[in-house]
């Protein structure tokens, strides 16, 4: 039996009409094209990442999950709906505006078979001056008002825009209308889902030169017009070597930690731990082994890893299944 160790994966890169080349800042070897998404840890039919370090190198996350089960992934480390790894971890480069979109909950009847809803959170890694996102509807906008705005070509009047800076955190429950805009790079922690309903896409062509599909009826059906509990926060009050909770949902808990001195931690039998390195450099030590940490890297720590230590000078996100 393989001794548990932190797993690093080869990202699955996705070309998007709104993508760019900014992910190269993390030392990632991007394919040609407008790369909008790096799926860093994924167990989805549309992208399954493969281990690139240690004894399990070459195996997909799905193979590791099937082989090692709850011992490695934890008692809460599986989707109850489809048995897959419950989260999808991404880095996003928004060289242009994303479509105005919304995601369904797990119980929406229009979901493809086996697909989950999509609650997610963003942590802003980089933002150009004046960068913004679309985050929810303006007060008083109900289904009828939004449908009219869409039909009359004035949907942007119904949406709330929010300025963003590096270090900002946004929790986006399913049903929240949202869109990242140009000049933003984020780390995204989300349910393991690839279902997006587009409300508006600026009348631009897709990568194939044809207009991208909109999903107006599905979008109007799944929007939480009274709000779904979306929250946002500045995180510059994080204290060194203490966890600051950024998002807590039925699907994940995400915390920010600033490592300035050796920090002794441990996994539990309940859940795997995902570490996303946001900035800086450091070292991850466990048993008698160690790994270097650098910005943009993501690691999956098995639930049975036990004690580990973070050292150096870096900022990390820690995600677990609650």
LUMVOKE-242410 format. One record per residue (C-alpha): residue in three letters; x, y, z. Coordinates in steps of 0.5 Angstrom, whole numbers, plus 500, padded with zeros to 3 digits. Example, Ala and Ser with C-alpha at 12.3 -4.5 7.8 and 13.67 -1.06 7.14 Angstrom:
2
{r:Ala, X:525, Y:491, Z:516}
{r:Ser, X:527, Y:498, Z:514}
% end
This chain:
322
{r:Unk, X:500, Y:500, Z:500}
{r:Unk, X:503, Y:507, Z:498}
{r:Unk, X:504, Y:511, Z:504}
{r:Unk, X:500, Y:518, Z:504}
{r:Unk, X:504, Y:524, Z:501}
{r:Unk, X:502, Y:531, Z:498}
{r:Unk, X:499, Y:530, Z:491}
{r:Unk, X:501, Y:535, Z:486}
{r:Unk, X:498, Y:535, Z:479}
{r:Unk, X:499, Y:537, Z:472}
{r:Unk, X:494, Y:542, Z:470}
{r:Unk, X:488, Y:541, Z:465}
{r:Unk, X:488, Y:548, Z:461}
{r:Unk, X:482, Y:551, Z:457}
{r:Unk, X:482, Y:556, Z:452}
{r:Unk, X:477, Y:561, Z:453}
{r:Unk, X:475, Y:567, Z:448}
{r:Unk, X:476, Y:571, Z:455}
{r:Unk, X:483, Y:568, Z:456}
{r:Unk, X:490, Y:570, Z:456}
{r:Unk, X:497, Y:569, Z:458}
{r:Unk, X:497, Y:571, Z:465}
{r:Unk, X:498, Y:564, Z:468}
{r:Unk, X:505, Y:564, Z:465}
{r:Unk, X:507, Y:568, Z:472}
{r:Unk, X:506, Y:562, Z:476}
{r:Unk, X:511, Y:558, Z:471}
{r:Unk, X:506, Y:554, Z:468}
{r:Unk, X:507, Y:552, Z:461}
{r:Unk, X:501, Y:554, Z:457}
{r:Unk, X:499, Y:551, Z:451}
{r:Unk, X:498, Y:556, Z:445}
{r:Unk, X:492, Y:560, Z:445}
{r:Unk, X:487, Y:564, Z:450}
{r:Unk, X:488, Y:560, Z:456}
{r:Unk, X:483, Y:562, Z:461}
{r:Unk, X:483, Y:556, Z:466}
{r:Unk, X:488, Y:552, Z:469}
{r:Unk, X:484, Y:546, Z:472}
{r:Unk, X:489, Y:545, Z:478}
{r:Unk, X:486, Y:539, Z:481}
{r:Unk, X:480, Y:536, Z:478}
{r:Unk, X:476, Y:529, Z:477}
{r:Unk, X:471, Y:531, Z:472}
{r:Unk, X:469, Y:528, Z:465}
{r:Unk, X:471, Y:535, Z:462}
{r:Unk, X:478, Y:535, Z:465}
{r:Unk, X:481, Y:530, Z:470}
{r:Unk, X:488, Y:532, Z:473}
{r:Unk, X:494, Y:527, Z:473}
{r:Unk, X:499, Y:526, Z:479}
{r:Unk, X:506, Y:528, Z:477}
{r:Unk, X:510, Y:527, Z:483}
{r:Unk, X:511, Y:521, Z:488}
{r:Unk, X:509, Y:514, Z:487}
{r:Unk, X:503, Y:515, Z:484}
{r:Unk, X:505, Y:519, Z:478}
{r:Unk, X:501, Y:518, Z:472}
{r:Unk, X:495, Y:516, Z:475}
{r:Unk, X:489, Y:521, Z:474}
{r:Unk, X:485, Y:523, Z:481}
{r:Unk, X:479, Y:519, Z:479}
{r:Unk, X:484, Y:513, Z:479}
{r:Unk, X:487, Y:515, Z:486}
{r:Unk, X:480, Y:516, Z:489}
{r:Unk, X:478, Y:509, Z:486}
{r:Unk, X:484, Y:506, Z:489}
{r:Unk, X:485, Y:509, Z:496}
{r:Unk, X:478, Y:511, Z:498}
{r:Unk, X:476, Y:514, Z:504}
{r:Unk, X:482, Y:513, Z:507}
{r:Unk, X:486, Y:518, Z:503}
{r:Unk, X:480, Y:523, Z:501}
{r:Unk, X:476, Y:523, Z:508}
{r:Unk, X:469, Y:521, Z:510}
{r:Unk, X:467, Y:527, Z:507}
{r:Unk, X:471, Y:527, Z:501}
{r:Unk, X:466, Y:524, Z:496}
{r:Unk, X:460, Y:527, Z:492}
{r:Unk, X:454, Y:524, Z:495}
{r:Unk, X:451, Y:525, Z:488}
{r:Unk, X:456, Y:522, Z:483}
{r:Unk, X:462, Y:519, Z:488}
{r:Unk, X:467, Y:523, Z:485}
{r:Unk, X:472, Y:528, Z:488}
{r:Unk, X:467, Y:534, Z:491}
{r:Unk, X:471, Y:540, Z:489}
{r:Unk, X:474, Y:543, Z:483}
{r:Unk, X:480, Y:548, Z:484}
{r:Unk, X:482, Y:553, Z:478}
{r:Unk, X:486, Y:559, Z:476}
{r:Unk, X:483, Y:564, Z:472}
{r:Unk, X:486, Y:569, Z:467}
{r:Unk, X:481, Y:574, Z:465}
{r:Unk, X:484, Y:578, Z:460}
{r:Unk, X:477, Y:580, Z:457}
{r:Unk, X:470, Y:580, Z:461}
{r:Unk, X:467, Y:573, Z:462}
{r:Unk, X:460, Y:572, Z:460}
{r:Unk, X:454, Y:574, Z:465}
{r:Unk, X:452, Y:568, Z:468}
{r:Unk, X:449, Y:564, Z:474}
{r:Unk, X:450, Y:557, Z:476}
{r:Unk, X:444, Y:552, Z:479}
{r:Unk, X:444, Y:548, Z:485}
{r:Unk, X:444, Y:541, Z:486}
{r:Unk, X:437, Y:540, Z:486}
{r:Unk, X:435, Y:544, Z:479}
{r:Unk, X:431, Y:539, Z:474}
{r:Unk, X:435, Y:541, Z:468}
{r:Unk, X:442, Y:539, Z:471}
{r:Unk, X:445, Y:534, Z:466}
{r:Unk, X:445, Y:527, Z:469}
{r:Unk, X:451, Y:526, Z:475}
{r:Unk, X:452, Y:533, Z:474}
{r:Unk, X:453, Y:537, Z:481}
{r:Unk, X:450, Y:545, Z:482}
{r:Unk, X:456, Y:550, Z:483}
{r:Unk, X:457, Y:554, Z:489}
{r:Unk, X:464, Y:557, Z:488}
{r:Unk, X:469, Y:562, Z:491}
{r:Unk, X:474, Y:567, Z:488}
{r:Unk, X:480, Y:569, Z:491}
{r:Unk, X:483, Y:575, Z:487}
{r:Unk, X:491, Y:574, Z:486}
{r:Unk, X:492, Y:580, Z:481}
{r:Unk, X:488, Y:585, Z:479}
{r:Unk, X:489, Y:591, Z:474}
{r:Unk, X:488, Y:598, Z:476}
{r:Unk, X:480, Y:600, Z:476}
{r:Unk, X:479, Y:592, Z:475}
{r:Unk, X:472, Y:590, Z:477}
{r:Unk, X:467, Y:584, Z:477}
{r:Unk, X:459, Y:583, Z:477}
{r:Unk, X:457, Y:581, Z:483}
{r:Unk, X:449, Y:580, Z:484}
{r:Unk, X:443, Y:584, Z:482}
{r:Unk, X:441, Y:591, Z:484}
{r:Unk, X:436, Y:592, Z:489}
{r:Unk, X:429, Y:590, Z:487}
{r:Unk, X:431, Y:587, Z:481}
{r:Unk, X:426, Y:581, Z:480}
{r:Unk, X:425, Y:576, Z:475}
{r:Unk, X:420, Y:580, Z:471}
{r:Unk, X:424, Y:586, Z:471}
{r:Unk, X:430, Y:582, Z:469}
{r:Unk, X:427, Y:578, Z:464}
{r:Unk, X:425, Y:585, Z:461}
{r:Unk, X:432, Y:588, Z:461}
{r:Unk, X:434, Y:582, Z:457}
{r:Unk, X:429, Y:583, Z:452}
{r:Unk, X:430, Y:590, Z:451}
{r:Unk, X:438, Y:590, Z:451}
{r:Unk, X:439, Y:593, Z:458}
{r:Unk, X:441, Y:587, Z:462}
{r:Unk, X:447, Y:591, Z:465}
{r:Unk, X:443, Y:596, Z:468}
{r:Unk, X:440, Y:591, Z:473}
{r:Unk, X:447, Y:588, Z:475}
{r:Unk, X:451, Y:590, Z:481}
{r:Unk, X:459, Y:592, Z:479}
{r:Unk, X:464, Y:592, Z:485}
{r:Unk, X:471, Y:594, Z:484}
{r:Unk, X:476, Y:589, Z:486}
{r:Unk, X:484, Y:589, Z:488}
{r:Unk, X:489, Y:583, Z:490}
{r:Unk, X:487, Y:580, Z:496}
{r:Unk, X:479, Y:580, Z:496}
{r:Unk, X:475, Y:574, Z:497}
{r:Unk, X:468, Y:573, Z:494}
{r:Unk, X:463, Y:567, Z:496}
{r:Unk, X:458, Y:566, Z:490}
{r:Unk, X:453, Y:561, Z:492}
{r:Unk, X:449, Y:558, Z:487}
{r:Unk, X:443, Y:562, Z:484}
{r:Unk, X:448, Y:569, Z:484}
{r:Unk, X:449, Y:572, Z:478}
{r:Unk, X:456, Y:574, Z:477}
{r:Unk, X:462, Y:575, Z:472}
{r:Unk, X:469, Y:576, Z:472}
{r:Unk, X:471, Y:582, Z:468}
{r:Unk, X:478, Y:584, Z:464}
{r:Unk, X:484, Y:585, Z:468}
{r:Unk, X:483, Y:580, Z:474}
{r:Unk, X:487, Y:573, Z:476}
{r:Unk, X:483, Y:569, Z:481}
{r:Unk, X:484, Y:562, Z:485}
{r:Unk, X:477, Y:559, Z:485}
{r:Unk, X:475, Y:553, Z:489}
{r:Unk, X:468, Y:550, Z:487}
{r:Unk, X:464, Y:544, Z:487}
{r:Unk, X:466, Y:539, Z:482}
{r:Unk, X:461, Y:542, Z:476}
{r:Unk, X:462, Y:545, Z:469}
{r:Unk, X:455, Y:547, Z:469}
{r:Unk, X:454, Y:555, Z:467}
{r:Unk, X:448, Y:558, Z:464}
{r:Unk, X:450, Y:565, Z:460}
{r:Unk, X:445, Y:571, Z:461}
{r:Unk, X:449, Y:575, Z:457}
{r:Unk, X:456, Y:575, Z:453}
{r:Unk, X:457, Y:582, Z:450}
{r:Unk, X:454, Y:580, Z:443}
{r:Unk, X:461, Y:577, Z:441}
{r:Unk, X:463, Y:571, Z:437}
{r:Unk, X:466, Y:565, Z:441}
{r:Unk, X:473, Y:562, Z:439}
{r:Unk, X:469, Y:558, Z:433}
{r:Unk, X:467, Y:565, Z:430}
{r:Unk, X:460, Y:564, Z:432}
{r:Unk, X:455, Y:567, Z:437}
{r:Unk, X:456, Y:563, Z:444}
{r:Unk, X:450, Y:560, Z:446}
{r:Unk, X:445, Y:563, Z:452}
{r:Unk, X:441, Y:560, Z:457}
{r:Unk, X:436, Y:565, Z:458}
{r:Unk, X:430, Y:561, Z:461}
{r:Unk, X:435, Y:556, Z:465}
{r:Unk, X:438, Y:562, Z:468}
{r:Unk, X:431, Y:566, Z:470}
{r:Unk, X:429, Y:559, Z:473}
{r:Unk, X:435, Y:558, Z:478}
{r:Unk, X:437, Y:566, Z:480}
{r:Unk, X:436, Y:567, Z:487}
{r:Unk, X:432, Y:574, Z:486}
{r:Unk, X:432, Y:575, Z:494}
{r:Unk, X:440, Y:573, Z:495}
{r:Unk, X:443, Y:566, Z:496}
{r:Unk, X:448, Y:569, Z:502}
{r:Unk, X:453, Y:571, Z:497}
{r:Unk, X:459, Y:575, Z:502}
{r:Unk, X:465, Y:579, Z:500}
{r:Unk, X:471, Y:581, Z:504}
{r:Unk, X:478, Y:584, Z:504}
{r:Unk, X:483, Y:580, Z:507}
{r:Unk, X:489, Y:584, Z:509}
{r:Unk, X:487, Y:583, Z:516}
{r:Unk, X:490, Y:576, Z:516}
{r:Unk, X:494, Y:575, Z:522}
{r:Unk, X:501, Y:571, Z:521}
{r:Unk, X:500, Y:563, Z:522}
{r:Unk, X:493, Y:564, Z:524}
{r:Unk, X:487, Y:562, Z:519}
{r:Unk, X:482, Y:567, Z:517}
{r:Unk, X:476, Y:564, Z:514}
{r:Unk, X:474, Y:566, Z:507}
{r:Unk, X:468, Y:562, Z:505}
{r:Unk, X:464, Y:557, Z:509}
{r:Unk, X:459, Y:553, Z:505}
{r:Unk, X:456, Y:546, Z:505}
{r:Unk, X:461, Y:544, Z:500}
{r:Unk, X:467, Y:547, Z:502}
{r:Unk, X:471, Y:551, Z:508}
{r:Unk, X:476, Y:556, Z:505}
{r:Unk, X:481, Y:559, Z:509}
{r:Unk, X:487, Y:564, Z:508}
{r:Unk, X:494, Y:563, Z:512}
{r:Unk, X:500, Y:568, Z:512}
{r:Unk, X:506, Y:563, Z:513}
{r:Unk, X:512, Y:567, Z:517}
{r:Unk, X:515, Y:562, Z:521}
{r:Unk, X:514, Y:554, Z:522}
{r:Unk, X:507, Y:552, Z:523}
{r:Unk, X:505, Y:546, Z:525}
{r:Unk, X:499, Y:543, Z:522}
{r:Unk, X:495, Y:536, Z:521}
{r:Unk, X:490, Y:533, Z:517}
{r:Unk, X:484, Y:529, Z:520}
{r:Unk, X:480, Y:523, Z:518}
{r:Unk, X:474, Y:527, Z:516}
{r:Unk, X:477, Y:531, Z:510}
{r:Unk, X:483, Y:532, Z:505}
{r:Unk, X:486, Y:538, Z:505}
{r:Unk, X:487, Y:543, Z:499}
{r:Unk, X:493, Y:548, Z:499}
{r:Unk, X:493, Y:553, Z:494}
{r:Unk, X:500, Y:558, Z:494}
{r:Unk, X:498, Y:565, Z:493}
{r:Unk, X:504, Y:568, Z:493}
{r:Unk, X:511, Y:567, Z:496}
{r:Unk, X:515, Y:561, Z:497}
{r:Unk, X:516, Y:556, Z:502}
{r:Unk, X:517, Y:549, Z:504}
{r:Unk, X:512, Y:543, Z:506}
{r:Unk, X:514, Y:538, Z:511}
{r:Unk, X:511, Y:531, Z:513}
{r:Unk, X:514, Y:525, Z:516}
{r:Unk, X:522, Y:525, Z:514}
{r:Unk, X:520, Y:529, Z:507}
{r:Unk, X:519, Y:536, Z:504}
{r:Unk, X:516, Y:539, Z:498}
{r:Unk, X:518, Y:546, Z:496}
{r:Unk, X:512, Y:551, Z:495}
{r:Unk, X:511, Y:557, Z:490}
{r:Unk, X:506, Y:561, Z:488}
{r:Unk, X:501, Y:558, Z:483}
{r:Unk, X:502, Y:551, Z:486}
{r:Unk, X:496, Y:547, Z:488}
{r:Unk, X:497, Y:540, Z:493}
{r:Unk, X:492, Y:535, Z:495}
{r:Unk, X:494, Y:533, Z:502}
{r:Unk, X:491, Y:526, Z:504}
{r:Unk, X:486, Y:525, Z:510}
{r:Unk, X:491, Y:520, Z:513}
{r:Unk, X:497, Y:524, Z:512}
{r:Unk, X:497, Y:527, Z:519}
{r:Unk, X:502, Y:532, Z:522}
{r:Unk, X:505, Y:537, Z:517}
{r:Unk, X:509, Y:543, Z:517}
{r:Unk, X:509, Y:550, Z:513}
{r:Unk, X:515, Y:554, Z:513}
{r:Unk, X:518, Y:560, Z:509}
{r:Unk, X:514, Y:566, Z:507}
{r:Unk, X:508, Y:565, Z:503}
{r:Unk, X:501, Y:566, Z:503}
{r:Unk, X:496, Y:560, Z:502}
{r:Unk, X:489, Y:558, Z:502}
{r:Unk, X:487, Y:552, Z:505}
{r:Unk, X:480, Y:548, Z:503}
{r:Unk, X:477, Y:542, Z:506}
{r:Unk, X:470, Y:539, Z:506}
{r:Unk, X:466, Y:541, Z:512}
% end
